[in-house]
């Protein structure tokens, strides 16, 4: 099979190098790999620049440095992986360039959302990263950043037309890209799908410790979480875990508590006592504590913009504010409970982003007048979710990944509008489909309290994802050593490489010309099944012996005790 690998962001090494490692595995299985990379055509602003913390206000010299680094890393990949290499620029003829120019001249602040090319909504798709970077909660507000949007649109168009040309010129049978949501990747994948050839996406794992030494392969219009639709998940959700799966979940939970990763928005756990938490949050004594976990709306605005999910009718709550209003009214008259509304840290400047979201100002106004038994936990208080968990009796969740994190500690969680959930399987917890069901479940779960059964369901989901949906590629890529050395290399070489990595992060001066040590993947046959999979996501099996249910229960209880001991 002739496979086109769209990889224009070589500077993002934690994605470009693993992508090449997986493509090499496919090549070893007999597939012919073509790559489509950038030689500067996306230089106005691209994801490589964003990954370096640059933005539209960055100087041209800073952007050009990133561009130069990206080309060097592209050349490292070219030298070390023997694929058929192509550049976007080489597949944009004068005709395509004129088309792009004409489209850019014709698009306006009034019609950009209607821009379609062969039924692909290119106009909206081009806004994806900008919506996230600016934390825009309404698609209409893209016009506030018009010049930046036009740059993104130009790049998106370049990717679309170049992909189309390469596919036709080389009779490509499948197109693959890392992260099928990025605008330049999405239009290429959508074009492939529109002409009846396979369109697949790759992504790193969700495990916080093993994240970049794992990879998932799935259809471009899906996400790894869509593995919950498979018969395999239907089967294994009822089966005890392996000891390896439980250990993997434990390591993930430890990293969540430490919150050192940029992928964890919560503050680090401080090990506060219950008394200290009650004092810091000014909670009343002798009342059951309910925690409502919010999300950041711009992420869902961005997903809607690229038509990743079809419009959903019949939601229980029209939006997050409708949900908040209902819950506040539900508890407002009760004197036996206290509700904490935890605002998502992404709404405000944090360790990943320096921008306050559009929605935050409205949220502040909405939460300015609350009943006496309702309080707000703002990100500025810097209290860890995992410290608060110590005093929580019930979690109310709609779209936040915090739902499974707290369920894993045995805390009862009530979900709603499961169609919106893209973080985990909402059905590991109780899901209310009507407001009457919601109120009944609310009371029942509050009465039942914590249970190891809640934790078991959460653990099994994570165990399934970490060991069957995300495939181990650590043979070929070791992080944080930037992919240049394997885990098994001797201590001196590891230490030397770590020093180089630290220098590069600090001064951006180290550019190595070769990959010193690169090992091929032993699970290449499994990865090659991606082009024959019947599910939306490639799913592997488990070869280790599963525990008995009693053994599983004891092991999970032990993990929870270790995580909560002394805190």
C-alpha positions, -999 to +999 in steps of 0.1 A: +000+000+000+012+035-009+009+056+023+013+094+025+026+106+058+017+143+063+044+157+087+049+194+082+059+201+119+092+183+122+103+206+150+078+191+173+101+162+179+078+143+203+053+138+174+075+139+142+100+113+154+075+087+168+054+092+136+085+083+116+092+052+138+057+039+133+059+046+095+091+026+094+073-003+110+047-001+082+075+001+057+091-030+071+057-048+066+058-040+029+041-006+026+056+022+006+059+054+026+057+088+011+062+119+033+049+155+028+068+181+047+074+218+048+103+238+034+090+272+047+057+275+030+039+276+064+063+302+078+036+329+085+028+309+116+025+272+123+021+246+150+059+242+154+060+279+164+031+276+188+048+245+204+078+267+211+056+293+229+057+318+201+027+338+189+016+364+165+034+391+185+067+372+182+094+388+161+101+376+126+136+366+136+122+343+164+097+327+140+125+322+114+147+305+140+119+280+146+116+276+108+153+269+106+152+244+134+122+226+118+141+222+085+171+208+104+150+182+122+132+174+090+166+167+074+175+145+104+144+124+097+151+123+060+186+110+066+176+083+091+144+070+076+144+059+040+110+071+028+100+088-005+103+125+005+082+153-009+078+190+000+045+209+001+061+236-021+069+212-049+032+203-052+018+237-054+019+247-091+012+282-103-024+272-109-028+261-072-010+292-060-034+314-080-064+295-066-051+301-030-045+338-037-080+341-053-097+324-023-078+346+002-089+377-017-125+366-018-129+356+018-144+382+041-154+386+077-190+379+066-185+348+045-154+330+059-176+304+078-192+294+045-160+287+026-161+252+012-139+233-013-155+202-026-178+200+004-149+204+029-156+234+052-121+248+049-130+282+063-141+268+097-115+242+098-087+268+094-099+284+127-092+254+149-059+263+165-067+300+167-098+292+187-077+273+212-048+297+213-070+327+219-095+308+241-124+319+220-158+307+231-178+320+201-169+313+165-181+347+155-152+363+174-126+349+150-129+382+131-112+399+161-080+382+150-086+385+112-050+388+100-039+358+120-069+338+107-060+346+071-025+332+078-040+300+091-063+298+062-035+302+037-016+273+054-047+252+054-053+258+017-016+250+009-019+217+027-052+208+010-040+215-026-005+199-021-020+168-006-044+165-035-016+168-060+006+142-042-022+117-039-030+120-076+007+120-087+017+089-067-016+070-066-017+072-028-039+047-011-039+060+025-031+093+042-018+095+078-012+125+100-003+131+137-034+146+153-062+147+129-077+179+144-049+203+134-063+223+105-035+215+079-038+178+088-076+177+089-082+191+054-057+166+040-074+137+058-109+149+048-098+151+012-085+115+013-118+103+029-138+122+003-122+102-026-125+069-008-090+062+004-081+055+040-075+085+064-058+077+097-046+098+126-019+091+152-016+105+187+006+101+218-008+082+248-028+097+276-006+081+303+013+110+319+045+091+325+045+070+293+028+095+271+054+100+244+065+063+243+030+053+234+010+058+202-026+053+191-038+048+155-074+056+146-097+068+119-093+105+113-129+113+123-125+095+156-104+098+188-086+071+208-115+073+233-138+059+206-123+025+214-152+024+240-175+016+210-156-017+203-166-052+212-133-056+230-141-029+255-176-043+259-158-076+269-129-064+290-148-039+311-163-069+329-130-087+333-104-082+361-072-064+352-036-077+350-011-066+376+007-047+348-024-027+340-029-018+377+007-007+380+003+015+349-028+032+363-010+037+396+019+055+379-005+077+360-023+087+392+010+095+409+018+119+380-017+134+383-011+141+420+024+156+414+010+178+385+045+184+371+034+177+335+021+206+313-008+183+305-021+185+341-039+218+348-044+212+385-019+225+411+003+198+427-011+179+457+002+194+489-010+167+512-034+189+531-055+174+560-092+175+558-092+202+585-069+224+564-090+219+533-122+229+552-104+260+564-089+271+531-122+267+512-142+280+541-164+249+541-191+243+567-188+214+590-213+185+593-225+189+557-218+166+528-195+181+502-204+181+465-178+190+439-189+202+404-161+200+379-162+224+350-145+224+316-132+251+292-158+259+265-133+270+238-122+234+233-157+224+224-161+255+202-130+244+183-143+209+179-176+222+165-158+244+141-141+215+123-173+195+122-156+168+143-189+158+158-223+160+142-247+184+159-263+167+189-300+170+195-318+162+228-291+171+253-302+172+289-286+206+293-284+231+265-250+243+277-228+244+307-246+274+322-279+256+319-263+227+338-249+250+365-282+267+370-300+234+374-275+221+399-274+253+419-312+253+421-311+216+431-289+222+462-298+258+470-327+250+493-309+222+511-292+226+545-274+192+545-250+198+516-224+223+504-216+226+467-182+236+454-180+249+418-145+242+406-136+265+377-113+249+351-077+263+353-076+267+315-101+296+318-073+317+333-035+321+327-017+289+338+015+270+333+005+262+297-012+294+285-008+331+296-043+342+283-076+346+301-104+331+282-134+350+267-158+330+288-141+338+321-155+373+324-190+360+318-184+332+343-174+356+370-206+376+365-227+344+365-211+332+398-212+366+415-244+359+434-248+324+448-268+307+476-250+305+510-243+267+505-226+272+472-190+284+468-165+287+440-130+272+439-110+296+416-077+286+400-060+315+417-065+297+450-040+270+437-056+242+456-050+208+441-080+188+429-065+158+446-064+176+480-100+187+476-109+151+468-102+141+504-134+158+516-157+153+486-187+130+490-201+133+454-187+146+421-210+162+394-194+161+360-204+168+324-173+170+301-142+171+324-116+144+327-117+151+364-147+128+365-126+096+360-098+109+381-120+112+411-139+080+404-106+062+405-104+072+442-138+056+448-158+088+449-193+085+434-196+105+402-228+116+384-224+123+347-248+138+321-249+145+284-225+116+277-226+124+239-203+154+247-177+134+266-144+130+247-121+123+277-132+088+288-162+064+288-189+083+309-207+051+315-181+039+340-202+062+363-239+068+367-254+088+337-286+107+341-307+111+310-335+132+324-337+159+351-358+136+372-332+108+369-305+134+377-321+143+410-328+107+420-293+096+412-279+127+430-297+116+462-289+079+459-251+085+452-249+109+480-265+084+504-243+055+491-210+073+495-176+061+484-171+026+471-142+005+457-166-004+428-164+031+414-126+029+414-126-006+398-146+007+368-122+037+364-091+015+367-104-009+341-110+018+316-075+032+321-060-002+320-077-009+287-065+023+272-030+022+285-023-014+275-046-021+245-053+012+227-019+029+232+009+009+218+044+008+233+070+024+210+097+029+236+120+006+216+123+034+190+116+065+210+126+074+246+113+105+263+125+130+276+158+121+259+143+136+227+144+103+209+182+101+205+189+074+230+172+042+241+163+034+277+187+005+278+218+025+269+244+028+296+243+055+324+271+077+310+256+080+276+222+087+291+237+114+313+255+129+284+224+130+263+203+145+291+228+173+294+225+180+257+187+180+260+188+205+289+212+228+271+190+227+240+159+235+260+177+265+277+197+279+248+183+263+217+219+258+203+223+221+201+212+206+167+224+170+162+227+157+127+220+121+133+199+099+155+226+081+175+206+051+184+174+040+167+158+005+171+129-008+151+096-017+167+089-053+174+051-048+173+052-037+137+028-065+126+002-053+151+006-017+140+002-027+103-033-040+111-044-004+112-051-005+075-074-035+081-091-026+114-129-030+117-132-006+147-126+031+146-094+026+167-066+000+165-069-022+196-045-049+208-049-078+232-035-086+266-012-116+270-005-113+308-026-134+332-056-115+346-061-114+384-091-128+401-118-102+411-107-105+447-071-100+439-080-070+416-100-054+444-072-058+470-046-044+446-067-013+437-075-007+474-038-008+481-031+018+454-058+041+467-044+038+503-009+046+490-022+077+471-042+090+500-020+080+530-011+109+552-029+134+530 
